Amino acid sequence: MAVSFDLFGTLVERVDSGGDDPAARVAAELAARDVAVPDDWADAYRERHIDAPEGAEVPLPAHVSAALSSRGVETPNNAARRAVVAAFDPDVRTRPGAVDAVAAAREVGPVALCSNCSVPELVGRTLVRSELSRGDFGTVVSSVGCGWRKPAAEMFETTATRLGVDPAEVVHVGDDPRTDGGIEALGGRFVDVADVPLTELSDELGWTG
């Protein structure tokens, strides 16, 4: 058996002080980098600009660059990426039981982090600011890194391959049945933290760490 954990909403919670309007947050960081933000930026941000296969992840900096380009605005010096990374610089708290759950999982098999995230660097920065660390996981798979978003089979397959197991051997722990539950299509098991809190996960799966 191998175990993979979702990150946001499962192991950590975001404590955002920048408001809940991502377009506005990105606009503020673009303006801080002397990028001319279009008057209809909110509309441009919501529009689809990059055709991608179903289940594929479009990195947010690529989307932002394309949205600006659609309005005739160029983004020199990698400004779109820098603005996106700054806009979503994380403030997080570790959820109760997260550290013990990950430690217990490591006692019985390989452990992965498997997280949907379209923002480069965000997963790593989040781990640094949490009570967990990169070293707690045998591998860290983010959608922006592997190119696919849960529930796409490709993301779970990538995670299983890096863990050295078949996807059917993976127990994936998460908070969203629509995305995290995708492991079940590959024969694996989904554990919803809404039903089984992290503090009870060890007993649920028979771990004795």
N, C-alpha and C positions, 0 to 999 in steps of 0.2 A: 504493500500500500504506500502511496505517496499523498501528500496533502498540499494543496495550493490555497492561498488566502487572497481574497480581494483586499484592496487597501482602503479606499475612501468609503466611509459608512460602515466598514467592517472592523478594521483594526484602528483606524483613526477617524476623527471628526474634524472637519474644517471649521475654524473660527474666523470667519471673514469679517474684516472691518472696512472693506472697500466697497460695500454695497452689493446688491444682487443683480446688477445690470452689467453683464460681461462686455457688451459693446461700449458702454460708457467708460469702463475701466481701461479697455484697450485704447480708446480714443484719447484718454488723458495721458497715457504713456507715449502714444505716438506724438501728441502735441509737445510733450516734454523733450522729444528728440527732433523737434523742428520739422515734423512731417505735417503737411497741410491736410487736415481731416475734412473730408467733404461734408457739406451741410446735411446731406441725406445719409450720413454714415450709419445710422441705425437700420435703415432699409438695406444698405449695401451689405452690412454685416449679416443680416438674416438671409440674404439671397444665396442660392447655390452657385458657385463659380467654378468648381472643379468636378468633372465627372469621374467617379470612382466606382469600381465594382461593388456590388452589394456586400456589406460586411467589412469593407476596407476602411481603414482609418485615414482621414485627411488631417495632417498636422495643422494645428491652428495657425502657425505663422504663414503657411502656404495659403490657407484660406484668407487670412488678413491681407496678404500681398495681392492676391487675386481680386479681392473686394476693392482695394485701393486702385489697382490697375484698371478695373472696370469704370472707375470715375476719372481716369487720366492722371492718377497720382502715383509717382514712383517712390520707392523706398530704398534709398542707397544705404550702404554700410550696414547691411543686415538689420536695419531698423525695425522691421516687422517682428523678427524673432526676439530681439532685445525688448521690444515693447510688450510682447505677449508674456515672456518670462517674468518681467517685472510686474505686469498686471495681475498675475496669479501667484505671486510670491506667497508661499503658504504660511498660515498661522494655524496650527493644529493642536488638538489634544488627543492623547492616546486613550482608547476606549478601555473601560475596566475589563480585566481578564485577558487583554491582548497579549501581553508579554508572556504570561504563563501558558496560554494556549499554543503559541508558536513554539515555546520551549518544549512542551509536552509532545507536540507533533514531531519534533526533531528526534525524540527518543525512539520512535517506531519506524521512521522512514525519511526519505528526502522531502524537503519542504521548499515550496516556491511562493513567490509573490506574483500574482497575475492580475494586473490592474488596467482598466480602461482609463486612458488619459491622453488627450490630444496635445498637451502642452509639454514641450521638451524640458527636461531637467526637473519637472515638478515632482515626480515620484522620488527621485533621489533627495531633493531638498526636503520633502515631507519626512522621509525616514530620518534625516539628520535632525529634524526638529521634534521628532517623536521619542518615545522611550524605547523604540526598536532601532535596529541598525541593518545596514546592507548585509553584514556578516551573519545575521540571524537566518538568512535564506540561502539555499543552495543556488538558486537562480532568481533573477528578477525580470519579469516579462511585462512590458508596458505596450499598450496598443500603438503608441506613437513610435515605439522602437521596432515592433515586429510587423506593423502595417495592417493589422486586423483588429477588430473590436469584438469583444464578447457580445453576443453569443456565437460569433463565427467559429466554426470548428477549427479553423487554422490557428486561432490563438491558443486554444486548449491543446491542440496537437503540438504546437511549438513548445508550450510549457512542459508537456509530458516528455517530449524528446530531450529537452534539456535536463529533465530529472532522471532520464534513463529508464522510463517505464512506458507501458501502454496507456493510452488515455482512459481505458476502462478501469485502470487501477488507481485513478486519481479521485480523491475526495476533495471537492472544491467548496470552500467556506466563503459565503458572501451574504449580501443583504438585498439583492435584487433578483427575484426568480426569472425575470425577463432576460437578463444578461448572464448572470452567474449560473442560472439553471441550464445554460447551454451545454454544460458538461454531460448532462444526462443523455443527449443525443448520441454521445460517443460511448455510452455504457458506464460512465463514471457516476459518482454520487454527488448530489448537491445538498449542502447543509445550510439552511437559512438561519442567520443569527437572530432573526425575529422570533423564531420558534425555539432555537437552542442558543441561549446567550453564551458568549465566550467563556464566562465563568463556569459553565456547565459542559463545555465541549469535551473535556477529557473524559468525563463519565459517559457521555453520549456515544463516543466512539471506542470506548474501552481502553483508552490510553492509561498508562500507569507511570507517567513521567514524574 
